């Protein structure tokens, strides 16, 4: 796994300083991605998922895929 993708995933997962509450985490990450990338947020998240998939990082891939699905809904 590349250092950048590891950093992105870790930063996104640790959004609440280790306090995870599933749906809230995803909601906040989706909100932050939209704030950061605007209309390109789904594309940015898709690239994160694609990079994880190419590197055979199943857990990270599933994480970004979940974010992507929430962005599309």
C-alpha positions as CSV (number, residue, x, y, z in Angstrom):
1,X,0.0,0.0,0.0
2,X,1.3,3.4,-0.8
3,X,2.1,5.8,2.0
4,X,-0.4,8.4,0.6
5,X,-3.3,6.0,0.5
6,X,-2.5,4.7,4.0
7,X,-2.4,8.2,5.3
8,X,-5.7,9.1,3.6
9,X,-7.5,6.0,4.9
10,X,-6.1,6.4,8.4
11,X,-6.9,10.1,8.6
12,X,-10.5,9.4,7.4
13,X,-11.0,6.6,9.8
14,X,-9.5,8.5,12.7
15,X,-11.8,11.5,12.0
16,X,-13.1,11.4,15.6
17,X,-9.7,10.8,17.3
18,X,-10.4,7.0,17.6
19,X,-14.0,7.4,18.7
20,X,-15.8,5.5,16.0
21,X,-19.5,5.4,15.7
22,X,-19.9,3.9,12.2
23,X,-22.6,5.7,10.4
24,X,-21.7,9.1,12.0
25,X,-18.1,8.6,10.8
26,X,-19.2,7.8,7.3
27,X,-21.5,10.8,7.3
28,X,-18.8,13.2,8.5
29,X,-16.3,11.8,6.0
30,X,-18.8,12.2,3.1
31,X,-19.5,15.7,4.2
32,X,-15.8,16.5,4.4
33,X,-15.1,15.0,1.0
34,X,-17.8,17.1,-0.6
35,X,-16.5,20.2,1.2
36,X,-13.0,19.5,0.0
37,X,-13.7,18.2,-3.6
38,X,-17.1,19.6,-4.4
39,X,-18.7,17.9,-7.4
40,X,-15.5,15.9,-7.9
41,X,-15.9,14.1,-4.5
42,X,-17.2,10.8,-6.0
43,X,-14.3,10.7,-8.4
44,X,-11.7,11.4,-5.7
45,X,-13.2,8.7,-3.5
46,X,-13.4,6.3,-6.5
47,X,-9.6,6.9,-7.0
48,X,-8.9,6.0,-3.4
49,X,-10.9,2.8,-3.7
50,X,-9.3,2.0,-7.0
51,X,-5.8,2.5,-5.6
52,X,-6.6,0.2,-2.6
53,X,-8.0,-2.4,-5.0
54,X,-4.9,-2.3,-7.2
55,X,-2.8,-2.8,-4.1
56,X,-4.9,-5.8,-2.9
57,X,-5.9,-3.9,0.3
58,X,-9.4,-5.4,0.8
59,X,-10.2,-3.6,4.1
60,X,-9.2,-0.2,2.7
61,X,-11.0,-0.9,-0.6
62,X,-14.2,-1.7,1.3
63,X,-13.9,1.4,3.4
64,X,-13.6,3.7,0.4
65,X,-16.3,1.7,-1.5
66,X,-18.7,2.4,1.5
67,X,-17.9,6.1,1.3
68,X,-18.4,6.1,-2.5
69,X,-21.9,4.5,-2.1
70,X,-22.9,7.1,0.5
71,X,-21.7,9.9,-1.8
72,X,-23.9,8.5,-4.6
73,X,-27.0,8.4,-2.4
